[in-house]
């Protein structure tokens, strides 16, 4: 396992391999793994077996303690929590449901001015602010750094040879700082009212603000790699 991780790190650090291949090949591998998992249902059956075994054990405990109404109610709550539990991916997907679109008013043929306004409403509907989209667009730069540092934390125990514990602790502290930056950035930009009751205007502006340093860092990294190749 350690050798595989070292080869993967070497693959990412190799200047001869283009950035597109460094991104594309790992994504392709992940997609193949997800496809195979979906075809054979490996994770699906494994997760369902764990959930079923847990519920069966709780039901057995209920039968033993059926004379105690307090414990029975406690076990019922445990079963309900197990059934309704959402993993982080399900919770993330559920945030999309918070977005609400307001239906545009039907155009009134009796009033041309209202008719034009209604057409604009149809093409540019009012949209309430969604916390997920707001956080992503307002803190995209910090989120990317958080993802990269999280990957480094996963690989650090296998690739770092000196001061391993100090490196891991420093990385964890760095993750905490990035989480704080994400929170403070989305909080500050959240103080700005929704422009014209259309949250996507705010999202667009926030995304532009984040893309400027991202593009600048990317271009700078590419130039640095080209300089090393010339040397």
LINBELUR-V601260 format. One record per backbone hydrogen bond with DSSP energy under -1.0 kcal/mol. CO is the residue of the C=O (numbers start at 1). NH is the residue of the N-H. E is the energy in kcal/mol with one decimal. If there is no record, write none. Layout:
co: {CO:CO}
nh: {NH:NH}
e: {E:E}
This chain:
co: {1:2:3:4:5:6:7:8:9:18:19:20:21:23:24:25:26:27:28:29:30:31:32:33:34:35:36:37:41:42:43:44:45:46:47:48:49:50:51:52:53:54:55:56:57:58:59:60:61:65:68:69:70:71:72:73:74:75:76:77:78:79:80:87:88:89:90:93:94:95:96:100:108:111:112:113:114:115:116:117:118:119:120:126:127:130:131:132:133:134:135:139:140:141:142:143:144:145:146:147:148:149:150:151:152:155:155:156:163:164:165:166:167:168:169:170:171:172:173:174:175:176:177:178:179:180:181:182:183:184:185:186:188:194:195:197:198:199:200:201:202:203:204:205:206:207:208:210:211:212:213:214:215:216:217:218:219:220:221:222:223:224:225:226:227}
nh: {5:6:7:8:9:10:11:12:13:22:23:24:25:27:28:29:30:31:32:33:34:35:36:37:38:39:40:41:45:46:47:48:49:50:51:52:53:54:55:56:57:58:59:60:61:62:63:64:65:68:72:73:74:75:76:77:78:79:80:81:82:83:84:91:92:93:94:96:97:98:99:128:111:115:116:117:118:119:120:121:122:123:124:102:199:134:135:136:137:138:139:143:144:145:146:147:148:149:150:151:152:153:154:155:156:158:159:160:167:168:169:170:171:172:173:174:175:176:177:178:179:180:181:182:183:184:185:186:187:188:189:190:191:197:198:127:201:203:204:205:206:207:208:209:210:211:212:214:215:216:217:218:219:220:221:222:223:224:225:226:227:228:229:230:231}
e: {-2.2:-2.2:-2.3:-2.1:-2.5:-2.5:-2.2:-1.9:-1.8:-2.1:-1.8:-3.1:-2.3:-1.6:-2.4:-2.4:-2.4:-2.5:-2.3:-2.3:-2.5:-2.4:-2.7:-2.4:-2.1:-2.4:-2.5:-1.6:-2.5:-2.0:-2.7:-2.2:-2.2:-2.0:-2.3:-2.7:-2.7:-2.0:-2.2:-2.5:-2.1:-2.1:-2.5:-2.2:-2.0:-2.0:-1.7:-1.5:-1.8:-1.8:-2.1:-2.3:-1.9:-2.6:-2.3:-1.9:-1.8:-2.2:-2.4:-2.6:-2.0:-2.3:-2.4:-2.6:-2.2:-2.4:-2.0:-1.3:-1.2:-1.5:-1.3:-1.4:-1.6:-1.9:-2.2:-2.0:-2.4:-1.8:-1.9:-2.1:-1.8:-1.9:-2.5:-2.1:-1.9:-2.6:-2.4:-2.5:-2.4:-1.9:-1.9:-2.4:-2.4:-2.0:-2.4:-2.4:-2.5:-2.7:-2.1:-2.0:-2.1:-2.1:-1.6:-2.0:-2.4:-1.6:-1.6:-2.5:-2.4:-2.4:-2.7:-2.5:-2.3:-2.3:-2.3:-2.4:-2.3:-2.0:-2.2:-2.3:-2.4:-2.0:-2.3:-2.7:-2.4:-3.0:-2.5:-2.2:-2.0:-2.5:-2.5:-1.2:-1.3:-1.3:-2.4:-1.3:-1.7:-2.4:-2.1:-2.1:-2.7:-2.5:-2.2:-2.1:-1.7:-2.4:-1.6:-1.4:-3.0:-2.1:-2.6:-2.3:-2.9:-2.2:-2.2:-2.3:-2.3:-2.0:-2.1:-2.2:-2.1:-1.9:-2.0:-1.9:-1.9}
